[in-house]
């Protein structure tokens, strides 16, 4: 550590000497104080060079058993196996040297900045931030300078920072880039589970903190998102086979027999071919929904964007899809517009060629290790569950363009739902009950959808305004959707439903998962579509309701575009006010307040081709104007 302290002192000596030499316009007192400071620093340097004064390095904490891992640190970060630490560390360090080589030059740049600050006048120099003054971060930066010279690794200093951060999360505010650096370097020589956990934390902090990407790029720390992706890559590709675009195993195989949907696919392509001229030539849709039973047509209740990208462009755009299954099965579109499985996925192969665009569906999927290592020039992302404008700007700085949750209208025109359009007739098989048409509450039973909160708000017992609950007398609400895996939550929904029904004011019907046609018929026969989400993002169910001329009753957390908000009621989500707001919505619907408006809007503005054309145009614009991603660091780069 003497070398590091001495290096810092030399930098300070240069700083003060330069300031004194350029201070002809400053007062004599200030110049004398600078010269005195130089003498003090020289004396400190001589003291450090004296015998018996060197600072001993900190003693690493002994490994202990923790949480089922043999040989783990007391804080729970497992140590690597004794025989593998050196080899693993050497492999990581080799990949890190390329980003460490400019550590000293960054210090030189910072020195020049300090001198420039002082030249502006006394009292206006930039104060040293927590990254310089906090002893933990100062020690890490010193260790990183030594690592650039292959003298010392920073894992111990990183461990100390991580332990302190777990005790006090506000440590991140002291030096955000330093803490992310500590997480990344601590991941060296950890087993894969803990390595990914640390890298995930670093990625989350980097992306979610407004302005941090720019500060990291301009700062003195040898850290970047490129380095984080490199760390993922070094571990993720081990044991996987490389997959190139031109390889035989990457070619879509024609299916045996004829698929009835191929006519639909070819027909749309002929009708809309070259409607949008795009500049990207290859695109991977990551974590998108896909039905393998319908390779040539969109039959999911989600986005059909991969297919419409082909319909609106032409067969020269190479379209891939990585599915949502555990194997991340890969599909590639053939010339007829059918998605053909390659028979393998990202669990066994890693992509070796670079995509022009990778479009990631859902912000959590962006953090998948498989996604982090996909070679791409640009990354697009939707939905994100309510990022601020400042956070989206930070994503953009990192090469990821975000489509805001409320920025688009969604196309919702399943062909199976066509008979359910209202017009002059109600959908077959969904006649209103004698007490009046029901309200439809769709969605799988999960906490984020808020079914339990909604039902609890309808209880007469304990209601803040019992008279508002009385206004809902005779209302039928069909809760359509299956249990999405959380049995405890599903039981809570069932129990609350039984309590509401026992009070005798309303009739709540628990329905299982409905087919598209059945759901469309329910929407068409209902007063409106009800969603009480805790977290949601421009849900498709709202648009499916609009197609059948059904208004909506939702919370503001659904983040609907402003263009559709006049077609229903948006509440603040306060459960205590729910009965009153819902009663107002029911009264307005029964009075004909929304009659015909939703359906007319859908006919004019929710046409699939028009909606997806705007999406593809946005994709191309972001491909041309967005920041390009740097590839992972290869050994030859280092």
N, C-alpha and C positions, 0 to 999 in steps of 0.2 A: 504493500500500500504506500510505501515511501515514494515509489515512482509516480503513483497517481497524484499524491499530494504535491510533490515537487512540480509535476506538469501543470497542475492548477496554479501553483505559485508563479511559475514562469509566465503563464498566460496573464496573470494579474500584473506582474512586473511590466510586461510589454504594454499592457493597457494603461497603467499609470504613467509609464515613461512616454508613451505616445501622446497622452493627454497633456503632460507637462511641456513637451516639445512643441505642441501646437497651441499652447495657451497664451500667446503673446497678447491676446486681447483680454485676458483675465487678470484679476487682481493679484498683487504680490502675495497676499495671505493664502489664497487658494493654491498658488504654485508651490509655496513653501510647504503646505500641508500635503500636497501630492508627493513631493520629494521625501518628506518624512515618512510617508507610508511606504515608499520604495525601500528605504533603509530598514523599516520594521520587517518587511517581507523578506529581505535578504537575511536578516538575523534569524528569522523563523526557519528559513531553508538551511542555514548552517546548523541550527539545533537539530533538525531532522537528520542531518548527515552525521551527527555525533554518535559515539559508541553508546550502545544500550538504550537508544531512544526509538528504535523501530517499533512500529505497531504490529502486534501479532494478529494474524487473521482470525476471524471468529471460528470457534470450534463447532463443527456440524453436530446437530442433535442426533443421538443414537437412534437407529431404527427400532420401532416397537410394533407389536401386532395391533392391528386396528381394522375393525369392520370386515373381518374375514380375509384381509390381505396379510400375508406373511411378510414381515419386513417393511412396515409402513411408518411414516412420520406421525408424530403425535397429533397433528392437525388433521390427519386423514388422507394425506396425499401419499399414495403408495410409492415406495422406492422400487427401482428396477432390480431385477435379479443381479447378484454380485458379479457374475461372470459377464453380464451383458451391458453393464453401465458404460464402460469405456468405449466399446464398439458402437453402441447406440449414440453416445454423445459425439463421437468422432464423425459419424455419418451426418448428424444434425449440424455440427459446427461447419463441416465442409459446405453445406448448403447455405449457411448463414454468413460466411465470410464475404460474399458478394455485397451484402447490405451493411457490413460493418466497416468496410474499408474506408468510408468517408467520415468516420466518427471524428477524427482529429480535424479534418477540414471544416466540419460543422462548427467545432469550437472556435476555429479561426474566424469564421463568418460571424459568430456571435460576438467575438472580441471587437471586430470592426464596427458592429452595430452599437456596442457599448461606447466606443470612442465617438461615434457620430452623435449619440445621445448627449454625451457630455459637452460636445462642441456647441450644442444648441443653447447652453447656458447652465449656470449653477442651479441645482435643485430640480432639473428636468430630466436627469438620467433615469432610465427604466429601472425600477426596483427588481431585485432578484426574486424569482418566483419560488414556489414550494419545491419544484423539481431540483433546485440548486441548494436550498436551505435545509430541506428535510434530510436527516442523516441516512435514512433507509434508501431514498432515491439517489442521493449523492453517492452512496456506496455502490449501488447498482451501476450507475453511469461510469464510475471508476473501473468496475469490473469489466464492463463492456469495452472500454478503451484497452484494457489488458488483453481481452479476448481477440481484439483486432490484431494484436501482436502475437497471438497464440501463447500467452503467458498464463492466463487464468480464465476459467469459465464463470459465468454469472449465476449459476443455478442456486447457490447458497444465498446470495443476496436476494434473488427472486423469491426464494422460499420465505425469507424473513418478511418481505413485503406482503406476500399472500397471507401469511399468518396474521399480520397486523390488520390487513384489510378485512379478514373474516371477523376479527374482533371489533373493528370500527369501520363500517362501510364508507364513512365520510372521507376516508383516506383517498378515495378516488378523486375527490374534488381538489386535493392538494396537488396532485400531479397525474392527470388522466393518462397521458401518453406513457409516462413511466410505469404506471400500474399495468397497462395493457402489455407493455414490453416485458414486465415481470411474469405475467401469466404465460406469455408465449415461450420465454426461455425456460420457465419452470416445467413446461411440457416436454422438454428434452429428456430422453431416457425414461419417461414414464411408460407404463403399460398403455395399450391402445385406449382402453376405456377412460382412464384419467387424462390422457393426452387430449382426447377429443372433448372432454368436459372442460378443460382449461381453455382450449382453443375456442370452444363455443362461447365461453364467458367473454373472452377477448373480442370475438366477433360481435357479440351483442352490444358490448360497451362502445365499440368503435362506431357501429352503424347507428345506434340509437341516440348518441350524444351530439346535439347540433353543433356544427362547426369544427368537430374534432378532426375530421379527415384533413381539412386544410391546415389546421395547427400541426398535425403530425407531419404533413408533407414539408412544412416550412421550418420545423423544429430541428433540434440537435440529436434526437433519439433515433437510433438505427432500427426503425420499425415501420411497417407498412402492411396494408391488406395483402399485398403481393407476397410478403413473407409469411403471413398467416396461411394463405392458400398453399404456399410451398410446403409448409409443415404438414398440412392435411395431405397433400399429394404424396409426400415421401412415405407416409404410412398407408394411405388408402390403396395405392397401386400395387403393394406387395402381394404377390400371389394371384393377381388379376392378369388377364390376357389383354393386350392392346387390340383395339378395334379401329381400323381405318375405313374411310368412306368407300374406297375401291375394293376392299377385301371381299372374297366370295361369301364369307359368313355375314357380311353387312348388306347383302342384296335382298330385297323383298322377294319372297317366293310366291308365285301364283297359287291360289287355292284350287283344290280339286272341285270340279263342278262349277255351276254358275250361281252367283249370289243375286237374289232378286233386287237388292238395293243398288246394284251397280248402275242401273238405268237412271236412278235418281241422281247419283253422283255425277255421271257424265252429263246429264241434262243441265244441272246447275252450272257445271264448268263451261258448257257450250253457251249458256245464256249470259254468263257474267265474265267470261274469259277476258283478261287484260283490262278489266275495269280500273285497276290500280297498277301503276308502273312502280315497282319496288327496286331498290338497289342491292338488297341483300340476296344472296344466292342459296343460303342454307340456314335452317332454323330448327331448333329443338324445343319442343314444348315439354317442360319438365313438371311432373306431378299433376298432369291434367287427367280428367276422367275419360275413360274409354271403355266401351263395351266390346269385348272380343267377339260376341255373338253377332255384332253388326259392324263388320269391318268397312263397309262401303257407305254407311249413313250414320248420322248423328242420332243416337237413341238414348243418350244420357240426359238427365235433368240438370245439365250444367252447360258450360260454354261449348259451342261448336266452332270455336275459332280456328283450330288446326285445319278443318275441312274448308272453311270459308276462305282461309288464306290461299288454298289451292284454287277454289272456284273463282276468286277475284283476280288471281294472277295467271300463272300457267304452269305447265309441267317442268319448266326449267328451274323452279324453286324447289330445292331438296328439303322435304318436310319429314321430321322425325318426332317421335313422342316417347317419353319415358313415363310409364304408367305409375299408378299409386300403390301397386302391390309391393310386398316385401322385397321381391327380386328386382324391382324397378325394371320390369320387362320393357325391352326396346321394340318400337314399331317404326316402320318406314313406309311412306306413301308411294304406291306404284303410279304408273302413268294414268290409270283409270280413276285415281282418287281414292283408292281403298287402302286402309292402314293394314299392313301385313306384319305379323310378328316375326322377329328375327330368331326366335327360339331361345334367346338368352337376354340378360339384362346387365345392369350396372353392379349386380352382386358378383358376377363372374368376369366381367370385362370392364376396361376403362377406355374411354374415347381418346384416341390419339391424334385425330385431326381437329382443326379449329372450326367451330360454327361461327357464322357471321352474327347470329342472334340466338340467345337462349331466353325463352320466355318462361318465367317461373310462376306457378299458380300457388298462391298463399305465401305470406312472409315467413312462416315457420319453415317451409320447405327450402327457402334460400339458405338456411343454416345446416341443411343436411350435408354430411361429409361428401356424399356422392355428387351433390350439386356444386359444392365449393371447388371441386377439381375439374369440372367440365371446361375444356378449352373454348373460350368465347371471346369475340371482339366486343360485344355489347350484351348486357343483361337487362331484361325488362321484367317488371314485377307488378302483380295484382292478384288478390287484394292485400291490403296491409293492415287492416283493422285500426284505422284512424291515426296515421302519422301526421305530425304538424308540418307546416310548410318548411320550417327550419330543418326538421329531420329529413324531409324529402330532398332538400338541397344538399344535405350531408351525404345521402345515398348517391346523388348525382355525381358528387365529387369523387366517389369511390367507383364510378362506372356503372351504376345501377339506376336506371330510369324508372320511376314509380308512377303508375297510373292511379290517381287518387280514387278512393272508394266511391265517391259521389260524383266522379267526373263524367260518367257515361250512363246512357240508358242501356238496359240489357234487352236483348231479343228474347222473347219467350213465346214461341209459336210452334209448340209441338204438334206434328201433323195428326197425332192421335186425338188431340184436343179440339180439332176443327168442329166436330158435331156439337161442341159445348158452347160455341158462340151464342150469345143471347139473341141479339137482333129482335125478332118478333116472337121467338119461342124460347121456352126453358129447355134445358138439356133433358134428354130422355132418362127416366129412371131416377130422377132426383126431385120429385115433387115436394114442395114445401109442406112442413108439418102443419097440423091444424092450428097450433098456437102461433104460427108465424115462421118465416124462414130462419134457418140457423145462421150462426156465425162460424167460420172455419178457422181453426187454429192448427196450421200445418207444422211439420218439422219433427225430426227425431227427438226423443226425450233426452235432453242433456241440459246441464246447468246454464250453459251460455245462451240457450234458446229461451230460458226463463219461464217455462210452463208452470213450475211450482210456485213462483212468485205471483204469476197471473192468477192462478186458481185460488191461492191463499187470499188474494185481494178481493175475491168475490164472496168470502164468508160473511154471513150476517153477524155471527157471534164475534164480538170484539171489534166490529167495524167502527171507524171513526165517525162515519156518517151513515147510520142505518137506513135513513130515508133514501139515500142514493142506491143502496142495494135493493130496496123495495121497488125502485123504478125498473129494475131488470127482471121483475117477476114474469115468468113464462118464457124467458129467452132460452133457446137451445144453442149450445156450443159444441161443435164436433171437433175433438182433439185428434187429428189425424197424424199418425207417425208411430214408429216402433221404438223400442228401447235401444239406445245406441251403446249399450255395454255397461253403463253404470247402474247396476241393479238396485243399489241403495236409492239413487235418485228416482228411478222408475217407481219403486215402491212408495216413495214420498208423493209422487204425482198421483198414483192410484189412491192412496189414503186421503189426500186432500179432495180428490174428485168425489169420493164416497161421502165425505163430510158435507160438501156443498149440496150434493143430491139429497142427503138426509134432511137438510133444512127445508127442502120442498119449494124453494123459490125459483130455482133454475134447474135446467136439465143438461148435465154435462155428459157427453158420449165419448168414450175412449174407443177410437177406431185404430186398427193396425195399419201397416203400410198399404197405401192405395196405389193402384195402377194409374198411369198417366190419365187415361180416359175417365176413370172413376174420380180422380182428384179434380179434373176439369169440370165434371158434372157437379161435384160438390161446390166448387167455386161459383159456378153459374147459378146454382139454386140458393146461394147464401146471401145474407145482407152484406157481407164483406169478409175480407181476409184479415185475421187478427194475428199480430206478432208482438211478443213482449220480450224481445231479446235483451239480454245483458250486454252481449257483444255480437255484432253482426256487421255485414258490409253489403249494402245495396242488394238485399236478398231477391233471388229469382222468383220466389213465391209471390211477391208483390206484383211483378209483371205478368205472371200467369193469371193472377186475378184480374188485372186490367184487361187482358185479352178477352176474358169472359164477362166484361163490364161490371166487375166487382170492385168497389172501393176498398181502401185499407184502413186499419186501425193499428198503428205501430208506435214504437218509442223512437225518440230522437237518436238512439244508439244504432238504429238500422242504417243511418247515413244515406238517405235517399237523395238523389239529385234535386235541385230546386225546381226543375222543370216538371216534376210529377207531384210535388208536395200539395198541390191544390186538389188532388184527386182522392183525398182521404183525410184522416185525422192523425196528427203526430202529438203524442203526449210526452211529458218529461220523465216518465218511468216511475213516478212516485206511486207506490202501491196504495197508499192511504187515499189517494185521489182517484184511483182506478175506477171504482163503480160509477162515480159521477161523470167522469170523462166518457166512459163506455156508454152510459145511458144517453148522454148528449149525442154521441155518434149514432146509436140505434134510432133515436128519435128523428135525427136529420135524414137518415137513410129511409125510414118508413114514410117520411114526408116527401120523398122523391128528390131530395137535394142533390144527389149524385146521379140521378137517372140518365143513362146514356152517355155521360161525359167520359167515363173511363174507357168504354168500348170505342168511342169515336177517337179518342186520343191514341189508343193502341193501333187502330187501323191506319192512322196517319203517320205515327212516329215510331212504332215498334216493328217495322218491317225488317226481317232478318238481313237481307242484302244491304240495306242502308246502314243499319247499325254496325255490321261487321266491316263495311267499307270504311267507315270512319276509324275503326280500330286498326285496320291494316295501314291506313294512311298515317296514323299516329306512330305505329311501329316503325315505318320507314323513315319518318321524320326524326325519330329518336336515334335510329341507326346512323343517320347522316350527321346529326348535330351533337350527339352525346360523346362523353369521354370514353376513349378506348381503354380496354383492360390490358394491363401488362401481363405477359405470360408468367407462369411460375418460374422460379429461379432454377436453372439447370446447373450441373456441376461445372460445365465449361464457362458459364457466366461468372461463377464465383472465382 
